[in-house]
Amino acid sequence: MKTPTISKRKRKTTKTGASTARRAFFALLLPAGLVAAGKKEKEKEKKMAAVIAGTVFRDPGFAIGGAEVELTEVRTDGKRPKVRKAISDGRGEFAFYLPPDEVKYKVKVSAKGLQSEEKETTAAPGARMDVFFTLKPAVP
């Protein structure tokens, strides 16, 4: 009786000796790793961002939703300042996420039928600056 011969198949390998299956596996993992690294960088950057937040009230102490909030960078070099705008939510709250630089800002709040108010604050990396406004009724 003849004994069956077992053929030994040789795997295809590259010049470095890695198999095709191994290369395909790592090719699939590489983009996922890059995406995860990118997310970590964004999270770190967001943690380091400066935040200027606050609440807008009217004179008796009730929150004002829909108030217009303008954030303007205070510039001393004569360049045109960048203006950011927001609207306060139903609880009168607003927030600006800023680059992690120490910069002086002017915050101006206005609402229909009320006097506008303006305050200055300095943003610092990784810090949250809270600014509160109490708007008084407009004088006719």
Steps between C-alpha positions, in 0.01 A plus 500: 500500500616840411534760774334827421732790452424819681585808306652782690378831372741782526360835619561801290732736677633843423861605495482568873356157571150615605213297365232654285235430765708673768552805277125521430424477873736787585372704206153482655625596847708801391213734404312415821810585702543830321137593560533418870818708526326790325207482744737507798670812362166675452390407853828630641467821298142547622609448861765769457257743333404814685130538572309821559150422622229682682136570569280795408235620748252787504468736795283296740725195446321301229708340225473644148488257211575631151740777608769586244854449626807636318854402588769731362874459541668812645786583260779750562685444172243682286379187320129441453366294794316175440138508617314187610125500557263279696143499627424411861292186547171469690682519832692810393828310466768536232853367442793565267780243452822683413855409400733427794661846504495769767298775333283786624139502378205738515158338553194704402141390566185657363132408504186664367356757742805490731821703526805323362791427731870439432776339709865405445663170592822315428499145366771262618591155362293226661304748712132587510407863555143565614338833418155597632283781370194667652331718241284793607190624314573744219434866574232636261 
